[in-house]
Amino acid sequence: MPEKTHLENTIQLSIVIPTYNKADFLALLLESLLQQDYPQHLMDIIVVDDGSTDHTAQVIDQFYHQFKFFTCIRQPNKGIGAARNAGVKAASAEFIAFLADDYILSPFYCSALIPVFNDSTVTAVRSYPGSVGNTSLELLELYQIRLSIWRCLYGTHKIPNFRFGDLPLPPHIEPLTEIISWGGAAMMRRSIFEKFGYFDEALVTGEDTEYAYRLAVKANIRMHFCPAVLFNIQFRTGFSAYMKRCYEYAFNGEQIAREYHPYTAHPPRTNKLYRKLSNMLLILCQNGNPARAAMMAPYLLSSRIAAAIGKSRG
């Protein structure tokens, strides 16, 4: 598939979408990009197909001619970090947005975040996530993502009473509140990659977390938070695949904690995912949900095994 001609003087936003074997989810994301109230001729869509073996190629072909500017990069499977980096290097706009292939955007995603950069002190911005599903695993994932934002904003003492999967928008957010919690359909200036390099391709996951700490340590750069739900997460995996992700999060989290301790909020001996799951298990028990608490046990065990292996390798 040939690349469409880029008019660099007109494109304001490059949207980078790494994808791997999530063709049906990717189609919903691309459809939501078509529904943006932001002008199409100001956006450059860059899909990085990281060695997919499903019908991702057909989905890309289906949407290719529906966008003004659309680039597809196909590469052997190298992982999320390498896919992000390939997208960054192909980007032509001043601003870059990173979207997971299982997101669905609000129609106002672009038009709400781009104006934030009118403040020259803003380097990156993200919003609050929602979810399109309500199974236990979907609610668990949504809660944990929202919990990371709450903790960045308020620490551990102001989190509201727990309702499974539900953590509402934080109240009284000041404009341009800074947090160290990247990911989440983040949008940022391209210049930071020119100054501080690219994502760590050795990490299976958590590459955005590592980059957040790297920028915070080297240049005191943090993510600004837009207090609105501007994207929803589609459910990604089943039970066994989620356990595998728990291992990956725990193992890579251990590596990141070691590298940036004592700057990270927790010492290397304390696994971040394990803490989150432990807290949630206790909350579930306290709120009369023993069945859901029992459901957490495999995740808890998986994260502890990963942490132990990470320490032994370190």
PyMOL commands that set and color helices and strands:
alter all, ss='L'
color gray80, all
select helices_A, chain A and resi 23-34+40-42+56-64+80-90+109-118+136-154+191-196+207-219+239-260+272-286+290-295+297-313
alter helices_A, ss='H'
color red, helices_A
select strands_A, chain A and resi 13-19+43-50+70-75+95-98+103-105+124-131+177-179+187-189+223-233
alter strands_A, ss='S'
color yellow, strands_A
deselect
rebuild
show_as cartoon
